Amino acid sequence: MFPAFLIQILIMLLVAGVLLWGIQHLPIDAAIAGIIRVVIIVVVCIWLIYLLAGMTGASPILRH
């Protein structure tokens, strides 16, 4: 069985992918869609760094 953090990562990446796909199909201006895509990608990257740094204990600030 997968550890819980792998399931959490998979679910978050799936949600981000669905959001990115949905933004592509919305009838909005391309510039606004681009900004939203960048925000989603940045948030996912920050979340992954936070999760991985907290797992390895690399930063005492990020520990719970």
Backbone as ProteinMPNN parsed JSONL, in Angstrom:
{"seq_chain_A": "MFPAFLIQILIMLLVAGVLLWGIQHLPIDAAIAGIIRVVIIVVVCIWLIYLLAGMTGASPILRH", "coords_chain_A": {"N_chain_A": [[0.84, -1.188, 0.0], [0.418, 2.274, -0.725], [2.269, 4.896, 0.833], [0.784, 7.523, 2.81], [1.554, 10.115, 2.056], [2.274, 9.886, -0.626], [-0.162, 9.336, -1.858], [-1.443, 11.72, -1.259], [0.125, 13.504, -2.76], [-0.386, 12.56, -5.358], [-3.171, 13.034, -5.558], [-3.244, 15.849, -5.306], [-1.775, 16.616, -7.588], [-3.445, 15.597, -9.553], [-5.761, 17.154, -9.144], [-4.696, 19.688, -9.728], [-4.044, 19.304, -12.41], [-6.602, 18.908, -13.52], [-7.693, 21.422, -12.999], [-5.998, 23.044, -14.579], [-6.626, 22.014, -17.087], [-9.348, 22.693, -17.184], [-9.23, 25.497, -17.147], [-8.151, 25.956, -19.631], [-10.281, 25.416, -21.295], [-12.194, 27.302, -20.748], [-14.088, 30.149, -21.778], [-12.345, 32.638, -21.728], [-10.211, 35.577, -21.691], [-6.991, 35.191, -23.168], [-4.729, 36.183, -21.857], [-5.531, 36.433, -19.182], [-6.132, 33.77, -18.636], [-3.579, 32.715, -18.871], [-2.277, 33.924, -16.698], [-3.705, 32.781, -14.58], [-3.011, 30.095, -14.96], [-0.245, 30.197, -14.416], [-0.303, 30.943, -11.715], [-1.552, 28.681, -10.575], [0.377, 26.696, -11.135], [2.605, 27.7, -9.72], [1.627, 27.649, -7.087], [1.265, 24.88, -6.733], [3.923, 24.001, -7.006], [5.154, 25.298, -4.803], [3.709, 24.083, -2.751], [4.539, 21.396, -3.086], [7.298, 21.622, -2.543], [7.166, 22.484, 0.112], [5.93, 20.232, 1.27], [7.786, 18.15, 0.71], [10.142, 19.145, 1.914], [9.315, 19.224, 4.536], [8.977, 16.521, 5.041], [11.566, 15.465, 4.873], [12.825, 16.79, 6.844], [14.444, 18.925, 6.37], [14.214, 21.619, 6.87], [13.835, 23.31, 9.833], [11.853, 25.192, 10.24], [9.704, 24.479, 8.676], [8.668, 22.243, 9.859], [6.06, 20.471, 11.56]], "CA_chain_A": [[0.0, 0.0, 0.0], [1.177, 3.51, -0.809], [2.245, 5.786, 1.998], [-0.23, 8.578, 2.702], [2.046, 11.306, 1.368], [2.222, 9.652, -2.071], [-1.558, 9.505, -2.255], [-1.703, 13.151, -1.173], [0.774, 14.125, -3.914], [-1.13, 12.177, -6.56], [-4.455, 13.736, -5.571], [-2.993, 17.262, -5.573], [-1.392, 16.768, -8.985], [-4.647, 15.353, -10.34], [-6.603, 18.349, -9.018], [-4.042, 20.768, -10.476], [-4.21, 18.993, -13.825], [-7.996, 19.18, -13.899], [-7.847, 22.88, -13.015], [-5.326, 23.567, -15.764], [-7.428, 21.608, -18.24], [-10.577, 23.48, -17.173], [-8.908, 26.874, -17.527], [-7.925, 25.959, -21.077], [-11.548, 25.315, -22.015], [-13.085, 28.405, -20.411], [-14.038, 31.24, -22.769], [-11.828, 33.874, -21.134], [-9.076, 36.157, -22.394], [-5.789, 34.358, -23.081], [-3.811, 36.741, -20.864], [-6.051, 36.07, -17.867], [-5.944, 32.323, -18.506], [-2.148, 32.499, -18.636], [-1.975, 34.306, -15.317], [-4.286, 31.757, -13.704], [-2.175, 28.893, -15.102], [1.009, 30.422, -13.689], [-0.615, 30.911, -10.289], [-1.79, 27.286, -10.201], [1.655, 25.98, -11.17], [3.437, 28.188, -8.62], [1.066, 27.134, -5.834], [1.566, 23.448, -6.659], [5.36, 23.862, -6.749], [5.412, 25.684, -3.409], [3.144, 23.027, -1.906], [5.412, 20.228, -3.17], [8.529, 21.928, -1.811], [6.8, 22.482, 1.532], [5.679, 18.852, 1.683], [9.018, 17.367, 0.664], [11.071, 19.661, 2.925], [8.799, 18.809, 5.835], [9.18, 15.083, 5.187], [12.972, 15.157, 5.063], [13.347, 17.521, 7.995], [15.494, 19.818, 5.887], [14.054, 22.95, 7.436], [13.077, 23.254, 11.089], [10.723, 26.114, 10.176], [8.587, 23.819, 8.007], [8.166, 21.088, 10.611], [4.808, 20.687, 12.295]], "C_chain_A": [[0.88, 1.245, 0.0], [1.171, 4.24, 0.52], [1.267, 6.941, 1.741], [0.276, 9.786, 1.922], [2.058, 11.116, -0.148], [0.803, 9.809, -2.606], [-1.92, 10.986, -2.251], [-1.089, 13.875, -2.374], [0.002, 13.811, -5.189], [-2.462, 12.914, -6.668], [-4.261, 15.215, -5.905], [-2.607, 17.491, -7.032], [-2.579, 16.523, -9.918], [-5.572, 16.571, -10.317], [-5.997, 19.507, -9.818], [-4.19, 20.536, -11.977], [-5.615, 19.275, -14.316], [-8.253, 20.692, -13.947], [-7.205, 23.49, -14.255], [-6.097, 23.217, -17.034], [-8.706, 22.455, -18.33], [-10.348, 24.922, -17.576], [-8.728, 26.979, -19.033], [-9.244, 26.003, -21.852], [-12.561, 26.403, -21.648], [-12.974, 29.51, -21.462], [-13.623, 32.564, -22.118], [-10.619, 34.337, -21.941], [-7.82, 35.317, -22.156], [-4.809, 34.869, -22.032], [-4.249, 36.358, -19.444], [-5.864, 34.576, -17.623], [-4.483, 31.997, -18.239], [-1.742, 32.831, -17.219], [-2.501, 33.252, -14.348], [-3.465, 30.472, -13.769], [-0.88, 29.03, -14.313], [0.776, 30.351, -12.19], [-0.819, 29.475, -9.815], [-0.475, 26.513, -10.142], [2.555, 26.412, -10.021], [2.934, 27.641, -7.285], [1.387, 25.651, -5.673], [3.052, 23.232, -6.372], [5.713, 24.215, -5.31], [4.886, 24.614, -2.462], [4.029, 21.791, -1.916], [6.715, 20.444, -2.409], [8.265, 21.891, -0.313], [6.625, 21.053, 2.043], [6.974, 18.054, 1.733], [10.039, 17.848, 1.696], [10.613, 19.262, 4.327], [9.011, 17.331, 6.092], [10.629, 14.756, 5.515], [13.545, 15.828, 6.288], [14.421, 18.505, 7.615], [15.405, 21.205, 6.517], [13.242, 22.856, 8.73], [11.865, 24.18, 11.106], [9.497, 25.403, 9.618], [8.035, 22.626, 8.772], [6.905, 21.447, 11.378], [5.027, 20.424, 13.766]], "O_chain_A": [[1.937, 1.279, 0.63], [0.18, 4.206, 1.25], [0.971, 7.279, 0.595], [-0.494, 10.418, 1.199], [1.871, 12.082, -0.887], [0.6, 10.356, -3.69], [-2.628, 11.455, -3.143], [-1.719, 14.765, -2.944], [-0.236, 14.699, -6.007], [-2.836, 13.367, -7.75], [-5.021, 15.776, -6.693], [-3.061, 18.456, -7.648], [-2.699, 17.174, -10.956], [-6.103, 16.97, -11.353], [-6.719, 20.225, -10.509], [-4.437, 21.479, -12.73], [-5.801, 19.82, -15.404], [-8.951, 21.177, -14.837], [-7.796, 24.352, -14.906], [-6.203, 24.035, -17.947], [-9.098, 22.88, -19.417], [-11.176, 25.512, -18.271], [-9.11, 27.979, -19.641], [-9.305, 26.568, -22.944], [-13.669, 26.419, -22.184], [-11.887, 29.775, -21.974], [-14.429, 33.483, -21.976], [-10.076, 33.596, -22.76], [-7.618, 34.793, -21.06], [-4.129, 34.074, -21.384], [-3.417, 36.002, -18.61], [-5.482, 34.166, -16.527], [-4.183, 31.094, -17.458], [-0.956, 32.109, -16.604], [-1.81, 32.878, -13.4], [-3.247, 29.827, -12.743], [-0.463, 28.098, -13.625], [1.578, 29.759, -11.467], [-0.31, 29.094, -8.761], [-0.242, 25.758, -9.198], [3.207, 25.569, -9.404], [3.731, 27.217, -6.448], [1.746, 25.214, -4.58], [3.401, 22.364, -5.571], [6.488, 23.506, -4.669], [5.545, 24.277, -1.478], [4.253, 21.189, -0.866], [7.182, 19.546, -1.709], [9.055, 21.328, 0.445], [7.113, 20.707, 3.119], [7.226, 17.351, 2.711], [10.734, 17.027, 2.294], [11.438, 18.993, 5.201], [9.204, 16.922, 7.238], [10.9, 13.877, 6.334], [14.639, 15.477, 6.731], [15.234, 18.887, 8.457], [16.42, 21.883, 6.676], [12.105, 22.384, 8.725], [10.946, 23.979, 11.9], [8.373, 25.686, 10.034], [7.024, 22.054, 8.364], [6.717, 22.591, 11.791], [4.096, 20.55, 14.562]]}, "name": "protein", "num_of_chains": 1, "seq": "MFPAFLIQILIMLLVAGVLLWGIQHLPIDAAIAGIIRVVIIVVVCIWLIYLLAGMTGASPILRH"}
